[in-house]
């Protein structure tokens, strides 16, 4: 239990799951939406105790631990540090916003849709707070099912193909991750993540476990060339699905790199860093170039995600303080801005029933409020100073330049490409030849309600990023210190693998002799 | 020495069988009592649970009652109760054969129950045959279906060949080691260099068990028999005999352990079985054939624990066997409810199931995800325990093959869910024929809930499995 006695993280994980069961007793669609909205608001309220997070320490806080499967040394173990707490805030914030942006978008199987939404949120909070490897894996895989259904049932015309590709790609990637988890357990005798971080592993062991984990994470991010599931999934998913996919799901991959690859396999991370950096830069440039040529708004934003997430992995694998801080900030910022952009695409789709840029032009004159939000999120997306995107991209770039000038120089075109495709999109939407924009109404109150908080966050994090940076700083310092120490330690001595731990406990009442 | 308390679950089942025998020879008006059979089998679960505390040897040391046997007897009663419930309204079973049908079901279960306590090769063989003979009679009991007769003949013929092989193997073991008691066989040498004949003997004897388990290369009967047998019979054949095979394999693991040659052979068979089963299942459109091939792959998974041979591995195998029983029964439950006329279902028959029966669709989804081994279902936990135990014993390659196989399996299991949830029901069929009646949905729901519950809180069942695993290698002197 936590110090205060209130299990805040468990509440955040299980409240949406329990509330999801309550949906079965509701009949009216409007009641279902209202109910889920209220659940979302209560969930936000439940997250309030997290504001007592101690900014001065890198330790895991709000820790809860209890035995789960004693025979295999598995525990229900949750807690947060500076890296995960912001992701949990973002996840919790998105629930009511997703309900609001799906209010008129989702017309069929409304109850089931909100059921999936609640399951997703519970599982995602679980991922960011799990401190037990098996618990992490369970949440990691469990959220695939509701996401698969969100795309497969409420998606666009090619939903079957997109959902299957998404599911098989991500699940197939994770299967080797499971083998890595088993390997870690057999090596150390524990599934506890903090405990695993204190062990040393031989390079050979790190090499293979890094590869197994990195494949799962790289698919989830997604990094080039494992990104092909993403545009299909984004384009076909309903708005809320796209928002959750972009804002949270993609972050699970980069979170995995930070939580597992750097602390557990530092030497292998160092070894593979050139490869990861190369792939990251290719992702940035490739995502940018492809986004530039898109005619479909959702596809454009999907490819821009490939590029933006490239910045995150780049920041992580240069192993500098600013690089990693920038990467974490970029995780949050991308979640906010891209989520908002997908909501905006959803909003205009409800009016035009098309996601083609050509069908949605000329909005500047007729939908000024819409264009205001679009402009704000677009400039935040390419990192305009004063917006949140600037803070994170600048930090990553500084971190990259600190590591290597050449790498920095290679990354710069990516920033310019981002400006190019976003401005192109923004200009066309605002001043392109109007098609039917004259017939559409500007944002309604509900749309204002779900866009405004994200706009506030864009400006808040852009103008005053201090609090966020202070939150993540101790954890990043600790992570990098740990990384450097263990890397140095590894270089000094070639470690031998430890003998397998005898972890399996025979029951005390063993009835017979052998 | 005969201690009656050690024999309580078997006696209870024997009483049930006696009752059923009376029904088969009695007037038709008595058949109404058949509806209480699932309840009686359910009571059997309680009886088996109560006798968990007893342990000892009987019948001149050939019959051992311990935690392992009691654990499996409990599971067998559970499976029997569910399969009886499932088979109550069998559309393809002619009315006059109903009491006989259930009599054979229970007889087969009795054979499996005896199997779980047998610690002597001839006893194991006899118990296995008792379990099989009943199935030979059950499989063709599908009226007006030529495939049923074919399946029955196939099962009998191949079964007879495997029986002969097992007997042949038994004779080799007896010839070399001069005993058939596991307790004594454990102390003997099992290596290719010293006692090749004994090793051949044990391999042949194990063949009989692999046949039951449908492990490669003795799996060939499985899809055909599932396809030919009625849905309800297939549900039984697909689950309970597997339990029987696992319990004997767990029991005999103490023999396999000293001999690396045999365990390596088993590991290779496990790998091939997983891969072959999954790849073959990918192209199936008949649901029962699909499940048949999937069971070939699951046989491979269970072998991970047997190959590990440690208490951890054996408990994992015991746990997985019970989990497999539950998730497979849940899957078959949906098939039996859907196929109201008793025909074989194709993948397309699941189209729009979500609209026709959301409850059944949910049960199907849970069981399919459990069979893949996706969290938070019991299938995942079972697989995790198996992988852990195999990795601990250094079978890294086998674990990697197992996880890669999970990736292959995703496709065809997910297909079930896709058809049920994302495809629309055919429009050219009248609406009334599409509506799926939901009788017994509660039981399907309970199975699905159990699968989920064991995924979230596996500790209790696993601690029982642990007791079973700990007593597995031990044979009373």
HADDOCK unambig.tbl for C-alpha pairs under 7 A between the chains (distance, minus, plus):
assign (segid A and resid 68 and name CA) (segid B and resid 459 and name CA) 6.67 0.50 0.50
assign (segid A and resid 69 and name CA) (segid B and resid 458 and name CA) 6.84 0.50 0.50
assign (segid A and resid 69 and name CA) (segid B and resid 459 and name CA) 4.79 0.50 0.50
assign (segid A and resid 138 and name CA) (segid B and resid 375 and name CA) 4.94 0.50 0.50
assign (segid A and resid 138 and name CA) (segid B and resid 376 and name CA) 5.79 0.50 0.50
assign (segid A and resid 141 and name CA) (segid B and resid 374 and name CA) 6.73 0.50 0.50
assign (segid A and resid 141 and name CA) (segid B and resid 375 and name CA) 6.06 0.50 0.50
assign (segid A and resid 142 and name CA) (segid B and resid 375 and name CA) 5.53 0.50 0.50
assign (segid A and resid 142 and name CA) (segid B and resid 376 and name CA) 6.19 0.50 0.50
assign (segid A and resid 152 and name CA) (segid B and resid 422 and name CA) 6.00 0.50 0.50
assign (segid A and resid 153 and name CA) (segid B and resid 422 and name CA) 5.50 0.50 0.50
assign (segid A and resid 168 and name CA) (segid B and resid 410 and name CA) 6.76 0.50 0.50
assign (segid A and resid 168 and name CA) (segid B and resid 411 and name CA) 6.90 0.50 0.50
assign (segid A and resid 171 and name CA) (segid B and resid 407 and name CA) 6.85 0.50 0.50
assign (segid A and resid 172 and name CA) (segid B and resid 407 and name CA) 4.69 0.50 0.50
assign (segid A and resid 175 and name CA) (segid B and resid 403 and name CA) 5.38 0.50 0.50
assign (segid A and resid 175 and name CA) (segid B and resid 404 and name CA) 6.49 0.50 0.50
assign (segid A and resid 175 and name CA) (segid B and resid 407 and name CA) 6.43 0.50 0.50
assign (segid A and resid 176 and name CA) (segid B and resid 403 and name CA) 6.33 0.50 0.50
assign (segid A and resid 179 and name CA) (segid B and resid 399 and name CA) 6.87 0.50 0.50
assign (segid A and resid 179 and name CA) (segid B and resid 400 and name CA) 6.48 0.50 0.50
assign (segid A and resid 179 and name CA) (segid B and resid 403 and name CA) 6.79 0.50 0.50
assign (segid A and resid 182 and name CA) (segid B and resid 387 and name CA) 6.91 0.50 0.50
assign (segid A and resid 182 and name CA) (segid B and resid 388 and name CA) 5.52 0.50 0.50
assign (segid A and resid 183 and name CA) (segid B and resid 391 and name CA) 6.96 0.50 0.50
assign (segid A and resid 186 and name CA) (segid B and resid 388 and name CA) 6.90 0.50 0.50
assign (segid A and resid 186 and name CA) (segid B and resid 391 and name CA) 6.99 0.50 0.50
assign (segid A and resid 186 and name CA) (segid B and resid 392 and name CA) 5.74 0.50 0.50
assign (segid A and resid 504 and name CA) (segid B and resid 312 and name CA) 6.27 0.50 0.50
assign (segid A and resid 506 and name CA) (segid B and resid 470 and name CA) 6.86 0.50 0.50
assign (segid A and resid 507 and name CA) (segid B and resid 467 and name CA) 6.57 0.50 0.50
assign (segid A and resid 510 and name CA) (segid B and resid 467 and name CA) 6.86 0.50 0.50
assign (segid A and resid 510 and name CA) (segid B and resid 470 and name CA) 6.42 0.50 0.50
assign (segid A and resid 510 and name CA) (segid B and resid 471 and name CA) 6.95 0.50 0.50
assign (segid A and resid 511 and name CA) (segid B and resid 471 and name CA) 6.58 0.50 0.50
assign (segid A and resid 512 and name CA) (segid B and resid 471 and name CA) 6.19 0.50 0.50
assign (segid A and resid 512 and name CA) (segid B and resid 474 and name CA) 6.20 0.50 0.50
assign (segid A and resid 513 and name CA) (segid B and resid 474 and name CA) 5.94 0.50 0.50
assign (segid A and resid 514 and name CA) (segid B and resid 473 and name CA) 6.68 0.50 0.50
assign (segid A and resid 514 and name CA) (segid B and resid 474 and name CA) 4.55 0.50 0.50
assign (segid A and resid 514 and name CA) (segid B and resid 475 and name CA) 6.70 0.50 0.50
